[in-house]
Amino acid sequence: MPEMIPVVSSNVAAVGYDSSSQTVYVRFLDGKTYIYKGVPEAEFENLKNAASIGSYLHRNFKNVYPYERVE
């Protein structure tokens, strides 16, 4: 797992990115971590810098990239 960057969000605790596999890691406040596959690095930067990370994730990741729970 890449380095996780803490974020200020009502439901996301931290995010991380593995550029070699284009995988975004999202750890939620409830402790669950999900990965989103095939995400360009620019899209991860957009997520990290979004005014609302949870809303951005829902709008731009949920039905766009394949995802699965990893922990």
C-alpha positions as CSV (number, residue, x, y, z in Angstrom):
1,M,0.0,0.0,0.0
2,P,1.3,3.5,-0.9
3,E,1.8,6.2,1.7
4,M,-1.6,7.4,2.8
5,I,-2.2,11.1,2.9
6,P,-4.6,12.3,5.7
7,V,-7.4,14.4,4.4
8,V,-10.1,16.6,5.9
9,S,-13.5,15.0,5.1
10,S,-16.7,14.0,6.8
11,N,-16.3,10.4,5.6
12,V,-12.7,9.9,4.2
13,A,-9.7,9.6,6.5
14,A,-6.9,9.2,4.0
15,V,-6.0,8.7,0.3
16,G,-3.0,7.2,-1.5
17,Y,-1.9,6.5,-5.0
18,D,0.3,3.8,-6.6
19,S,1.4,5.3,-10.0
20,S,2.9,2.0,-11.2
21,S,-0.5,0.3,-11.1
22,Q,-2.7,3.5,-11.4
23,T,-4.5,2.5,-8.2
24,V,-6.1,4.9,-5.8
25,Y,-6.4,3.8,-2.2
26,V,-9.2,5.4,-0.1
27,R,-9.5,4.8,3.7
28,F,-12.8,5.8,5.2
29,L,-13.3,7.0,8.7
30,D,-14.9,3.6,9.6
31,G,-11.6,2.0,8.8
32,K,-12.6,0.3,5.6
33,T,-10.1,0.8,2.7
34,Y,-11.1,0.5,-1.0
35,I,-9.0,0.6,-4.1
36,Y,-10.0,2.1,-7.5
37,K,-8.2,0.7,-10.5
38,G,-7.0,2.4,-13.7
39,V,-7.1,5.9,-12.3
40,P,-4.8,8.5,-14.1
41,E,-2.6,10.4,-11.7
42,A,-4.2,13.7,-12.6
43,E,-7.6,12.4,-11.5
44,F,-6.0,11.4,-8.1
45,E,-4.7,15.0,-7.8
46,N,-8.1,16.3,-8.5
47,L,-9.6,14.0,-5.8
48,K,-6.9,15.0,-3.2
49,N,-7.5,18.7,-3.9
50,A,-11.3,18.7,-4.1
51,A,-13.3,21.0,-1.9
52,S,-15.3,17.9,-0.9
53,I,-13.4,14.6,-1.2
54,G,-16.5,12.5,-0.5
55,S,-18.6,14.2,-3.1
56,Y,-15.8,14.1,-5.7
57,L,-15.2,10.4,-5.1
58,H,-18.9,9.7,-5.4
59,R,-19.3,11.8,-8.6
60,N,-16.1,11.0,-10.4
61,F,-15.0,7.5,-9.2
62,K,-18.0,5.4,-8.1
63,N,-19.4,4.3,-11.4
64,V,-16.3,5.1,-13.5
65,Y,-13.5,3.0,-12.2
66,P,-13.6,-0.7,-11.0
67,Y,-13.2,-0.8,-7.2
68,E,-13.0,-3.3,-4.4
69,R,-12.7,-3.4,-0.7
70,V,-9.2,-4.4,0.5
71,E,-9.5,-4.1,4.3
